[in-house]
Amino acid sequence: GRRKALLRLLDLAGLLIAVAARASSEAPAIEAVRSWHLAASDLPWPGATPATHGLRLTLIVLRDTAWNPETILAAAKNMVPLLAQCGVRIVAAELRQLAAPPRFRYYQTPVSRELARLAPVPRPAIYFVEDTLNRPAFDAEAIGRANSGNRPELADTIWVAAGTRDLHVALAHELFHVLEDSGAHSDEPNNLMQSETTPENTRLTGSQCAQMRATAERNGLLTLLSNSK
Protein backbone atom coordinates (compact mmCIF):
# COMPACT_ATOMS: atom_id res chain seq x y z
CA GLY A 1 0.00 0.00 0.00
CA ARG A 2 2.70 2.51 0.95
CA ARG A 3 4.75 1.58 -2.10
CA LYS A 4 1.78 2.14 -4.42
CA ALA A 5 0.99 5.46 -2.78
CA LEU A 6 4.61 6.54 -3.15
CA LEU A 7 4.60 5.54 -6.82
CA ARG A 8 1.41 7.54 -7.37
CA LEU A 9 3.02 10.60 -5.75
CA LEU A 10 6.12 10.21 -7.90
CA ASP A 11 3.96 9.90 -11.03
CA LEU A 12 2.01 13.02 -10.06
CA ALA A 13 5.21 14.95 -9.36
CA GLY A 14 6.61 13.91 -12.73
CA LEU A 15 3.44 15.01 -14.47
CA LEU A 16 3.50 18.42 -12.75
CA ILE A 17 7.15 18.92 -13.70
CA ALA A 18 6.39 18.01 -17.32
CA VAL A 19 3.44 20.41 -17.47
CA ALA A 20 5.48 23.22 -15.93
CA ALA A 21 8.36 22.60 -18.35
CA ARG A 22 6.01 22.61 -21.31
CA ALA A 23 4.36 25.84 -20.17
CA SER A 24 7.76 27.41 -19.67
CA SER A 25 8.93 26.35 -23.12
CA GLU A 26 5.76 27.72 -24.72
CA ALA A 27 5.94 31.13 -23.00
CA PRO A 28 7.28 33.79 -25.39
CA ALA A 29 10.74 35.09 -24.59
CA ILE A 30 10.54 38.80 -23.74
CA GLU A 31 13.68 40.31 -22.31
CA ALA A 32 14.83 43.81 -21.42
CA VAL A 33 18.21 44.08 -23.12
CA ARG A 34 19.19 47.70 -22.58
CA SER A 35 17.97 50.88 -20.93
CA TRP A 36 18.65 54.62 -21.06
CA HIS A 37 17.76 57.13 -18.34
CA LEU A 38 16.92 60.82 -18.50
CA ALA A 39 17.12 62.65 -15.19
CA ALA A 40 15.64 66.05 -14.43
CA SER A 41 19.03 67.61 -15.22
CA ASP A 42 18.77 66.18 -18.76
CA LEU A 43 15.35 67.80 -19.15
CA PRO A 44 15.90 71.46 -18.20
CA TRP A 45 12.80 73.34 -17.10
CA PRO A 46 11.96 76.16 -19.54
CA GLY A 47 9.21 77.83 -17.52
CA ALA A 48 9.54 81.22 -15.84
CA THR A 49 7.74 79.87 -12.77
CA PRO A 50 8.35 76.58 -10.92
CA ALA A 51 6.61 73.43 -12.14
CA THR A 52 3.60 72.32 -10.11
CA HIS A 53 3.39 68.66 -11.14
CA GLY A 54 5.94 65.95 -11.86
CA LEU A 55 5.68 63.19 -14.47
CA ARG A 56 7.67 59.97 -14.55
CA LEU A 57 7.61 58.49 -18.02
CA THR A 58 8.35 54.97 -19.26
CA LEU A 59 9.38 54.53 -22.89
CA ILE A 60 9.50 51.06 -24.47
CA VAL A 61 11.14 50.32 -27.82
CA LEU A 62 11.01 46.91 -29.48
CA ARG A 63 14.37 45.73 -30.78
CA ASP A 64 14.69 45.04 -34.51
CA THR A 65 12.27 47.79 -35.48
CA ALA A 66 13.02 50.95 -37.43
CA TRP A 67 13.21 53.00 -34.22
CA ASN A 68 16.44 54.64 -33.17
CA PRO A 69 16.80 55.14 -29.38
CA GLU A 70 18.42 58.54 -29.90
CA THR A 71 15.37 59.72 -31.86
CA ILE A 72 13.06 58.68 -29.03
CA LEU A 73 15.18 60.34 -26.34
CA ALA A 74 15.38 63.56 -28.37
CA ALA A 75 11.59 63.58 -28.76
CA ALA A 76 11.16 63.16 -25.00
CA LYS A 77 13.40 66.18 -24.43
CA ASN A 78 11.54 68.22 -27.04
CA MET A 79 8.23 67.52 -25.29
CA VAL A 80 9.37 69.44 -22.22
CA PRO A 81 8.29 72.96 -23.29
CA LEU A 82 4.92 71.67 -24.54
CA LEU A 83 4.07 70.10 -21.17
CA ALA A 84 5.59 73.08 -19.33
CA GLN A 85 2.62 75.16 -20.49
CA CYS A 86 0.59 73.20 -17.91
CA GLY A 87 3.23 73.35 -15.18
CA VAL A 88 4.07 69.67 -15.78
CA ARG A 89 7.71 68.66 -15.63
CA ILE A 90 9.16 65.32 -16.73
CA VAL A 91 11.21 64.54 -13.62
CA ALA A 92 12.53 61.23 -14.99
CA ALA A 93 12.21 59.13 -18.11
CA GLU A 94 13.43 55.62 -18.77
CA LEU A 95 13.76 54.08 -22.20
CA ARG A 96 13.79 50.28 -22.15
CA GLN A 97 14.63 48.17 -25.16
CA LEU A 98 12.81 44.84 -25.29
CA ALA A 99 13.81 41.79 -27.29
CA ALA A 100 10.63 39.90 -28.19
CA PRO A 101 9.25 37.58 -30.88
CA PRO A 102 8.40 39.38 -34.14
CA ARG A 103 4.65 39.46 -33.56
CA PHE A 104 5.10 41.81 -30.59
CA ARG A 105 6.79 44.41 -32.79
CA TYR A 106 3.42 45.41 -34.23
CA TYR A 107 0.57 47.07 -32.40
CA GLN A 108 -2.42 44.76 -32.49
CA THR A 109 -4.83 44.80 -29.57
CA PRO A 110 -4.78 41.11 -28.50
CA VAL A 111 -1.02 40.73 -29.04
CA SER A 112 -0.17 44.06 -27.41
CA ARG A 113 -2.36 43.17 -24.42
CA GLU A 114 -0.26 40.03 -24.06
CA LEU A 115 2.98 42.03 -24.23
CA ALA A 116 1.77 44.47 -21.58
CA ARG A 117 0.71 41.58 -19.36
CA LEU A 118 3.92 39.55 -19.75
CA ALA A 119 6.28 42.53 -19.38
CA PRO A 120 4.57 45.04 -17.06
CA VAL A 121 6.10 48.51 -16.73
CA PRO A 122 5.25 51.68 -14.78
CA ARG A 123 2.60 53.90 -16.37
CA PRO A 124 2.13 56.09 -18.24
CA ALA A 125 4.12 54.17 -20.84
CA ILE A 126 4.80 54.88 -24.50
CA TYR A 127 5.53 51.90 -26.76
CA PHE A 128 7.45 52.39 -30.01
CA VAL A 129 6.54 49.65 -32.49
CA GLU A 130 7.21 48.92 -36.14
CA ASP A 131 3.64 49.52 -37.29
CA THR A 132 0.01 48.95 -36.41
CA LEU A 133 -2.12 46.05 -37.60
CA ASN A 134 -5.29 47.51 -36.10
CA ARG A 135 -7.93 48.94 -38.41
CA PRO A 136 -8.47 51.80 -38.79
CA ALA A 137 -4.73 52.35 -38.68
CA PHE A 138 -3.33 55.32 -36.76
CA ASP A 139 0.29 56.44 -36.52
CA ALA A 140 -0.22 56.72 -32.76
CA GLU A 141 -2.97 55.58 -30.43
CA ALA A 142 -3.58 56.53 -26.80
CA ILE A 143 -5.49 54.28 -24.41
CA GLY A 144 -6.68 55.99 -21.26
CA ARG A 145 -8.80 54.44 -18.56
CA ALA A 146 -12.11 55.54 -20.06
CA ASN A 147 -11.48 53.67 -23.34
CA SER A 148 -9.70 50.60 -21.96
CA GLY A 149 -12.72 48.71 -20.64
CA ASN A 150 -12.27 45.68 -22.92
CA ARG A 151 -8.46 45.94 -22.93
CA PRO A 152 -7.50 46.76 -19.33
CA GLU A 153 -3.87 45.75 -19.80
CA LEU A 154 -3.41 48.72 -22.13
CA ALA A 155 -4.72 51.44 -19.80
CA ASP A 156 -2.44 54.50 -19.60
CA THR A 157 -0.37 53.48 -22.61
CA ILE A 158 0.44 54.97 -26.02
CA TRP A 159 1.49 53.00 -29.12
CA VAL A 160 3.52 54.78 -31.79
CA ALA A 161 4.39 53.41 -35.23
CA ALA A 162 7.75 54.03 -36.87
CA GLY A 163 7.72 56.97 -39.24
CA THR A 164 5.35 59.11 -37.16
CA ARG A 165 5.93 62.72 -38.19
CA ASP A 166 6.62 65.61 -35.82
CA LEU A 167 7.32 63.03 -33.16
CA HIS A 168 7.59 65.26 -30.10
CA VAL A 169 4.29 66.98 -30.95
CA ALA A 170 2.57 63.64 -31.60
CA LEU A 171 3.87 62.24 -28.30
CA ALA A 172 2.74 65.29 -26.32
CA HIS A 173 -0.69 65.13 -28.00
CA GLU A 174 -1.21 61.44 -27.20
CA LEU A 175 0.21 61.85 -23.69
CA PHE A 176 -2.26 64.64 -23.01
CA HIS A 177 -5.08 62.26 -24.04
CA VAL A 178 -3.86 59.71 -21.48
CA LEU A 179 -3.29 62.23 -18.69
CA GLU A 180 -6.67 63.85 -19.26
CA ASP A 181 -8.28 60.41 -19.77
CA SER A 182 -10.22 61.80 -22.70
CA GLY A 183 -10.26 61.43 -26.47
CA ALA A 184 -11.54 64.97 -26.97
CA HIS A 185 -9.99 67.25 -29.58
CA SER A 186 -9.95 71.03 -29.81
CA ASP A 187 -11.04 73.35 -32.62
CA GLU A 188 -8.94 76.24 -31.32
CA PRO A 189 -6.30 77.46 -33.79
CA ASN A 190 -2.80 76.09 -33.19
CA ASN A 191 -3.97 74.01 -30.23
CA LEU A 192 -1.97 70.89 -29.34
CA MET A 193 -5.21 68.94 -29.15
CA GLN A 194 -6.29 69.67 -32.70
CA SER A 195 -7.13 66.38 -34.43
CA GLU A 196 -4.08 66.83 -36.67
CA THR A 197 -0.65 67.07 -35.07
CA THR A 198 1.62 69.58 -36.80
CA PRO A 199 4.58 71.72 -35.71
CA GLU A 200 2.19 74.70 -35.54
CA ASN A 201 -0.31 73.00 -33.23
CA THR A 202 1.41 73.27 -29.86
CA ARG A 203 -0.64 75.57 -27.62
CA LEU A 204 -2.69 74.60 -24.58
CA THR A 205 -5.23 76.71 -22.72
CA GLY A 206 -5.44 77.24 -18.98
CA SER A 207 -8.71 75.30 -18.77
CA GLN A 208 -7.26 72.36 -20.70
CA CYS A 209 -4.28 72.27 -18.36
CA ALA A 210 -6.39 72.49 -15.21
CA GLN A 211 -8.64 69.63 -16.26
CA MET A 212 -5.70 67.47 -17.32
CA ARG A 213 -3.77 68.05 -14.10
CA ALA A 214 -6.76 67.29 -11.90
CA THR A 215 -7.55 64.03 -13.70
CA ALA A 216 -3.94 62.85 -13.94
CA GLU A 217 -3.27 63.60 -10.28
CA ARG A 218 -6.43 61.74 -9.26
CA ASN A 219 -5.33 58.74 -11.37
CA GLY A 220 -1.83 58.75 -9.88
CA LEU A 221 -0.11 59.71 -13.15
CA LEU A 222 1.13 63.10 -11.90
CA THR A 223 2.54 64.04 -8.50
CA LEU A 224 2.47 67.42 -6.81
CA LEU A 225 5.84 69.12 -6.55
CA SER A 226 6.69 71.23 -3.50
CA ASN A 227 9.06 73.39 -5.53
CA SER A 228 10.90 72.74 -8.75
CA LYS A 229 12.52 74.80 -11.44
Secondary structure, DSSP 8 states (H G I E B T S, - for coil): -HHHHHHHHHHHHHHHHHHHHHHHHHS---EEEEEEEEEGGGS----SS--SEEEEEEEEEETTSS--HHHHHHHHHHHHHHHHTTTEEEEEEEEEEEE--GGGGEE-HHHHHHHHHHS---SSEEEEESEE-SSS--SEEEE-STT-TT-GGGTTEEEEETT-SSHHHHHHHHHHHHHHT------STTBTTSSS--TT--B--HHHHHHHHHHHHHTTSSEE-SS--
